[in-house]
């Protein structure tokens, strides 16, 4: 593994875990009124497309980061729809 891949994995870790507090807060409070539905629709769409792109070029940091971020953002999106 070269330093560029490690750099990408570190960046992916930070951006992926940025969604974790929102997932936890949404589960705990069972409220998503303060969350933008459109933001999460666009975020999930973008993460899914980056995930597919990562597979197409076989870029491990893109695959891992966007797969994990999509999963967390999608959970929040589902909670937003459920609690509205």
N, C-alpha and C positions, 0 to 999 in steps of 0.2 A: 504494500500500500504506500503510495507516494504522498508527499506533503500536500499536494493539491487536493487529493481525495480526503485527507484528514481535515484540511481547512474546510472543505465542503460539509463534512460530517459534523464538525463543530457548529458551523453556521446553521445547519439543518436542525441540530439539537436545540439551539436557542429559539429559532422561529417556531418549531413544533411545540415546545413546552410553553410557549407564550399563550397557547389556547387552553392549557390545563386548568388555570384558575377559573376561567369562565365555565368550563364543563363542571367543575366541582361546585361552584356557586349556583349554577342552574339546577343541579341535582338536589343540593341542600335546601334551597329556598323554594323550589318548585314554582319559580316565577321567572318569566323571561320578558316582561313588559319593557324593560330598559334596553333590550337587544333589538337591533335592526334586522328584520326579516330579509330584506333585500341584500344587506351586507353579507349575510351568511349564505344566501343563494349564490351570490357572485363568488364568494370565497370558496365554497364547495366546488363550484364549476371550475374555477381556476386551478384549485389543487388537484382535481381529478384529471384535468388536461395536462398539468405538469407531471402527474404520476404516469400517465400514458406515454408522454414524451420521454420520460426517464427510461421506461421500458424499451421504447423504440431505439434509443441511443445507448442503452444499457449503462446508465449512470447511477451507481448505487446510492449516492447521497440524494439525488432527486427522487428516486424510487422510495427510499425509506422516509425521507422528510415529508414528501407530499402524500404518501400513503397514510402515515400517522396523523398528519395535520388534517387531511380529508376526513379521516375517521372521527377525530375529535370535533371538528367543525360540523360534521353531519349529525353527530349526537346532539349538539346544541341546536341545530336546525330542527331536528325532530322534536326536541323538547319545546322549542319556540312554537311549533305548530300545535303540539299537544296542549300546552298551557294557555294558548290564546283564547 
